[in-house]
Amino acid sequence: MITMAAPTDSGDLVERLTREVHDHKRNEAFFEFIDSNPDFYDEAERMALRAYREGRRISAQFIIEYIRWNTPADYVSAGDFKVNNEDAPMLSRVLTVEHPELAEVFEFRQVNGQK
């Protein structure tokens, strides 16, 4: 299971993202998905870190679609793999909280309902 440090009152990006990861209403479902599909998170992390090493930007939505496209159809049709498109913002935030250097890879917008 991925564990996040408790948020603080600092205004820097990683601190803000940590707060959003803790506060967002979908976080429980997202972490349940990650716990059930650790290979998904490992691949997402690998792709994001590769983009960072290559000096490229990448979107979490692209990562999700790439993994979907490259996941065997029989696995997907069995119902074992259902990543929600709404999890893309959470994915980029969790990856950046764990790897602050990824702040250069992703673009962050305000999560609906967050200040």
Secondary structure as GFF3:
##gff-version 3
##sequence-region A 1 115
A	DSSP	alpha_helix	13	23	.	.	.	ID=ss1
A	DSSP	alpha_helix	27	36	.	.	.	ID=ss2
A	DSSP	alpha_helix	38	53	.	.	.	ID=ss3
A	DSSP	alpha_helix	60	69	.	.	.	ID=ss4
A	DSSP	alpha_helix	73	77	.	.	.	ID=ss5
A	DSSP	three_ten_helix	85	87	.	.	.	ID=ss6
A	DSSP	alpha_helix	88	98	.	.	.	ID=ss7
A	DSSP	three_ten_helix	100	104	.	.	.	ID=ss8
###
